[in-house]
Structure formats: C-alpha cells, structure tokens
Amino acid sequence: MAKGTADKKMKSQPTTSVRASISFPPDIYETLEIIAKEKKVSLAWVVREAAEQYIGEKWPLFSGKVRERS
C-alpha cells in the first residue's frame, strides 16, 4: 500500500484525543518526570490529570464536560 493511501485512511478514522506539543521550563519538566515515575504512569498522563484538575478548580462548570469525554 502506498504511503499516501495509508495516510488518507488514517485521517478518516475518528479520534478521541487531540495531540498537542507543549514546551516546559526544564525544572517543571523534571518535576513532571519524577511524578510520573513515582506514580508509574506516563508523563502525558500526569499532564492530562493536571489539566483536568486545573479546569475543575478554575472553571468548575466545564469540569463535567472534560470528564464525560474520558
């Protein structure tokens, strides 16, 4: 199968997540790595969890919408 054909098939499939590229200061990134290692989860999981908690605290009316998608 040609690469272009494979790409088209992948794009037509629905996704449940959106990919984001985020830059952190080195000290925050190191802290996130430590937390992930201690909890035995991925760094991405730690960031998603932190984002959900932040939304829940700062914008509680939106927090239910975030949880419904999980």
N, C-alpha and C positions, 0 to 999 in steps of 0.2 A: 504494500500500500504506500502511495506517495505521501510525503510529509504534509503537503498542503491538504490532502484529503483527510488525514488523521486530525489535523488542526481544526478543520471545519466540523468534524464530528464531535470533537471535544467541546467546541464553543456552543454547540446546540444543546448540550446537556445542561439541565438546570443545576445551579449551585446553591448550597445552603450557607455559604460563607463568602465574604469579600476579603481578598488579600490586600494587606496594607504594608507599606515599607515605612518603618519608623526609626528615627535616629535618637539615641540616648546619650547623655554625657557618660563617660567611662565609669564613674563611680556608681551611677544608678544602674547601669547595665551589669556591673559586677554584683551589686546587691540582688538584682533580679536573678542572676545565675545562682547565687547562694541559696535564695529562697526556693528556686526550682529544684536544686539538688537535695535540699533538706526535705522537701515535700515529695520528692521522687516523681516529679511531673516535668513537663516541658516548659521552657521559658515562655513560649507562646501561651500556654495555659495560665501562667502567672499573670501575664499582661492582660489576657481576656478577663480573668477574675477581677483584677484591679480595676479595669474599665467598668465592669458591671457594678462593682461596689461604689465607684465614684458616681456613676449615673444614679444609682439608688439613693445615695446620700444627697447629692446636689439637685437632682430632678426626680423626686420620688414618683411623680405622675407618669414618667417614662419608664420606670424600672420594670413594671409588669410587662411592657411590650418587649423588653430585652429578654426576659425570662421565658416568654411564650415561644420565642424562636429557638431557644436552646434545646 
